[in-house]
Amino acid sequence: MKRLCIDTSAYSLFKLGHKEVVQLISESRYIGMPSIVLGELRAGFRLGTKHQQNEAELQEFLNNPVVECLDVDNEAASCYAEIFADLRRKGTPIPTNDLWIAALAMREATTVITFDAHFDRIQQIAKIRLDR
């Protein structure tokens, strides 16, 4: 299976048992988990009533040997700038956090798994957009 990078929607629906995303993640030999996604997830956990349970489940996911946390660095910043400039020139901006997720996926040469259509605008990355 491909090297994957998951966005927040993919992780959330994975946890809800969405058949396609569960299969993709289960068959993957590499899963990049952007630090941006971790921030979005943890913000959501703190707003909910199952903070500790959600955090424990996330930690279990992160402890899987095929999962790697992807942090922003100089190379990711260059990828971000390339994607940002391309989308701006085309007049098709997307949310900033998703630009960072795409930049990390580009740096790692991974396929983004998402349910968000705006990733379709990004030509520099491979993506699989699933339906809810």
C-alpha positions in Angstrom: 0.0 0.0 0.0 1.0 3.6 -0.5 2.7 5.8 2.0 -0.1 7.9 3.5 -0.5 11.2 5.2 -3.8 11.6 7.1 -5.6 14.8 7.7 -7.9 15.5 10.7 -11.1 14.3 8.9 -9.4 11.0 7.9 -8.3 10.3 11.5 -11.7 11.2 12.9 -13.6 9.0 10.5 -11.0 6.2 11.0 -11.9 6.3 14.7 -15.6 6.2 13.8 -15.0 3.0 11.7 -15.4 4.4 8.2 -14.8 1.3 6.1 -12.6 2.8 3.3 -10.4 4.8 5.6 -10.0 1.9 8.0 -8.9 -0.3 5.2 -6.4 2.3 3.7 -4.8 2.9 7.1 -4.8 -0.8 8.1 -3.0 -1.7 4.8 -0.4 1.1 4.9 3.2 0.5 5.6 3.8 4.2 6.5 1.4 6.8 8.0 2.5 10.4 8.4 0.7 12.2 11.1 1.2 16.0 10.7 1.8 17.9 13.9 -0.9 20.3 12.6 -3.4 17.4 12.7 -2.4 16.6 16.2 -3.1 20.2 17.2 -6.5 20.2 15.6 -7.4 16.9 17.2 -6.3 17.9 20.6 -8.2 21.2 20.4 -11.3 19.2 19.6 -10.6 16.8 22.5 -10.4 19.7 24.9 -13.8 21.0 23.8 -15.4 17.6 24.2 -16.4 15.4 27.1 -14.0 12.5 26.4 -10.7 14.3 26.5 -8.7 11.6 28.3 -10.2 8.7 26.3 -9.6 10.5 23.0 -6.0 11.4 24.0 -5.3 7.8 25.1 -6.6 6.4 21.8 -4.6 9.0 19.9 -1.4 8.0 21.8 -2.1 4.3 21.0 -2.4 5.2 17.3 0.9 7.3 17.4 2.7 4.3 19.1 2.1 2.1 16.1 5.5 1.6 14.4 4.2 2.6 11.0 3.1 6.0 12.3 5.5 8.9 12.2 4.8 12.4 13.5 5.6 15.0 10.8 6.9 18.3 12.1 7.4 21.5 10.2 11.0 22.3 9.2 12.8 24.4 6.6 12.0 22.0 3.8 8.3 21.9 4.7 8.3 25.7 4.7 9.6 25.7 1.2 6.9 23.2 0.1 4.3 25.4 1.9 5.5 28.5 -0.1 5.3 26.6 -3.4 1.8 25.4 -2.8 0.6 28.7 -1.3 2.0 30.7 -4.3 0.5 28.3 -6.8 -3.0 28.5 -5.2 -2.8 32.2 -4.8 -2.0 32.7 -8.5 -4.9 30.5 -9.4 -7.2 32.4 -7.0 -8.0 29.2 -5.2 -6.7 29.5 -1.6 -7.5 26.9 1.0 -7.3 26.9 4.9 -3.9 27.6 6.3 -3.7 24.4 8.3 -4.5 22.3 5.3 -1.7 24.1 3.4 0.7 22.9 6.1 -0.7 19.4 5.9 -0.2 19.4 2.2 3.4 20.8 2.6 4.3 18.0 4.9 2.8 15.4 2.6 4.7 16.9 -0.3 8.0 16.8 1.7 7.4 13.2 2.6 6.1 12.1 -0.9 3.0 10.7 0.7 -0.6 10.5 -0.4 -3.0 12.6 1.6 -6.1 10.7 2.8 -8.9 13.3 3.3 -12.6 13.9 3.1 -12.1 17.6 2.2 -12.6 18.6 -1.4 -10.3 21.6 -1.3 -7.2 19.3 -1.3 -8.2 18.6 -4.9 -6.9 22.1 -5.8 -3.3 21.1 -4.8 -1.4 19.8 -7.8 1.8 19.1 -5.9 0.5 16.2 -3.9 -1.2 12.9 -4.4 -4.5 12.5 -2.6 -7.3 10.2 -2.1 -10.6 12.0 -1.3 -13.2 9.8 0.3 -16.9 10.4 0.7 -18.5 10.4 4.1 
